[in-house]
Amino acid sequence: MNGSSGRSAATQDKFPQHVLTESYASGFSNVLMAKDVDLYLQAVEDEGGPASIGRVTASLREQSGQSEPGADFTRIYAFVDGS
């Protein structure tokens, strides 16, 4: 995937360094990520853009933050996976 247009910080760093190793230590909390996703969603809605995927993302981020307040945002993988 990293050899194509699918390359991103998530595929190059977050997933291999923090998710696959289960270290979940990227240095950014799930609470801050939930805030940022909410800000994004508000901006999309203000512009009348499509927000259905953003709402699902915001809901999962909020649930993750409530489940483990302050945990690293990469723990969303374990939260969604149920581990």
KEMARZA-978371 format. One record per residue (C-alpha): residue in three letters; x, z, y. Coordinates in nm, 4 decimals, padded with zeros to 6 digits. Example, Ala and Ser with C-alpha at 12.3 -4.5 7.8 and 13.67 -1.06 7.14 Angstrom:
% residues 2
{ALA; {01.2300; 00.7800; -00.4500}};
{SER; {01.3670; 00.7140; -00.1060}};
This chain:
% residues 83
{MET; {00.0000; 00.0000; 00.0000}};
{ASN; {00.2834; 00.0761; 00.2395}};
{GLY; {00.4105; -00.2786; 00.1962}};
{SER; {00.0989; -00.4192; 00.3587}};
{SER; {-00.1323; -00.3674; 00.6545}};
{GLY; {-00.2658; -00.0505; 00.4884}};
{ARG; {00.0462; 00.1404; 00.5955}};
{SER; {-00.0203; 00.4409; 00.8161}};
{ALA; {00.1103; 00.7897; 00.8885}};
{ALA; {-00.1287; 00.9131; 00.6221}};
{THR; {00.0094; 00.6853; 00.3497}};
{GLN; {00.3732; 00.7219; 00.4518}};
{ASP; {00.3877; 01.0926; 00.5332}};
{LYS; {00.0772; 01.3064; 00.4968}};
{PHE; {-00.0290; 01.2074; 00.1474}};
{PRO; {00.3112; 01.1937; -00.0266}};
{GLN; {00.4685; 01.4870; 00.1604}};
{HIS; {00.1765; 01.7285; 00.1958}};
{VAL; {-00.1075; 01.6339; -00.0390}};
{LEU; {00.0698; 01.5195; -00.3553}};
{THR; {00.3124; 01.8125; -00.3333}};
{GLU; {00.0201; 02.0472; -00.2557}};
{SER; {00.2285; 02.2004; 00.0237}};
{TYR; {-00.0402; 02.1230; 00.2844}};
{ALA; {00.2002; 02.2017; 00.5662}};
{SER; {00.1863; 01.9167; 00.8170}};
{GLY; {00.1559; 02.1597; 01.1067}};
{PHE; {-00.1940; 02.0777; 01.2344}};
{SER; {-00.4917; 02.3000; 01.1586}};
{ASN; {-00.8264; 02.1909; 01.0213}};
{VAL; {-00.9976; 02.3620; 01.3151}};
{LEU; {-00.8063; 02.1442; 01.5636}};
{MET; {-00.8766; 01.8325; 01.3579}};
{ALA; {-01.2487; 01.9165; 01.3515}};
{LYS; {-01.2398; 01.9511; 01.7315}};
{ASP; {-01.0674; 01.6140; 01.7660}};
{VAL; {-01.3134; 01.4434; 01.5316}};
{ASP; {-01.6014; 01.5927; 01.7310}};
{LEU; {-01.4495; 01.4582; 02.0543}};
{TYR; {-01.4157; 01.1145; 01.8963}};
{LEU; {-01.7734; 01.1248; 01.7703}};
{GLN; {-01.9018; 01.2236; 02.1140}};
{ALA; {-01.7136; 00.9335; 02.2734}};
{VAL; {-01.8582; 00.6876; 02.0200}};
{GLU; {-02.2091; 00.8172; 02.0756}};
{ASP; {-02.1643; 00.8074; 02.4554}};
{GLU; {-02.0787; 00.4377; 02.4258}};
{GLY; {-02.3650; 00.3672; 02.1858}};
{GLY; {-02.1320; 00.2799; 01.9014}};
{PRO; {-02.2010; 00.3209; 01.5313}};
{ALA; {-02.1524; 00.6838; 01.4363}};
{SER; {-02.2707; 00.7219; 01.0759}};
{ILE; {-01.9228; 00.7443; 00.9199}};
{GLY; {-01.8060; 00.9643; 01.2070}};
{ARG; {-02.0910; 01.2087; 01.1431}};
{VAL; {-01.9984; 01.2370; 00.7747}};
{THR; {-01.6328; 01.2884; 00.8667}};
{ALA; {-01.7221; 01.5497; 01.1292}};
{SER; {-01.9428; 01.7348; 00.8822}};
{LEU; {-01.6702; 01.7469; 00.6161}};
{ARG; {-01.4120; 01.8585; 00.8719}};
{GLU; {-01.6429; 02.1334; 00.9971}};
{GLN; {-01.7185; 02.2538; 00.6437}};
{SER; {-01.3487; 02.2556; 00.5570}};
{GLY; {-01.2688; 02.4541; 00.8723}};
{GLN; {-01.5383; 02.7081; 00.7917}};
{SER; {-01.4187; 02.7373; 00.4321}};
{GLU; {-01.0542; 02.8000; 00.5256}};
{PRO; {-01.0259; 02.8553; 00.9013}};
{GLY; {-00.6819; 02.7598; 01.0290}};
{ALA; {-00.5650; 02.5916; 00.7077}};
{ASP; {-00.3605; 02.2758; 00.7424}};
{PHE; {-00.5772; 01.9698; 00.8029}};
{THR; {-00.4315; 01.7968; 00.4952}};
{ARG; {-00.6175; 02.0504; 00.2785}};
{ILE; {-00.9249; 01.8350; 00.3371}};
{TYR; {-00.8143; 01.6558; 00.0208}};
{ALA; {-00.8374; 01.9737; -00.1882}};
{PHE; {-01.1660; 02.0663; -00.0180}};
{VAL; {-01.3279; 01.7304; -00.0970}};
{ASP; {-01.1715; 01.7224; -00.4436}};
{GLY; {-01.3082; 02.0707; -00.5144}};
{SER; {-00.9701; 02.2165; -00.6106}};
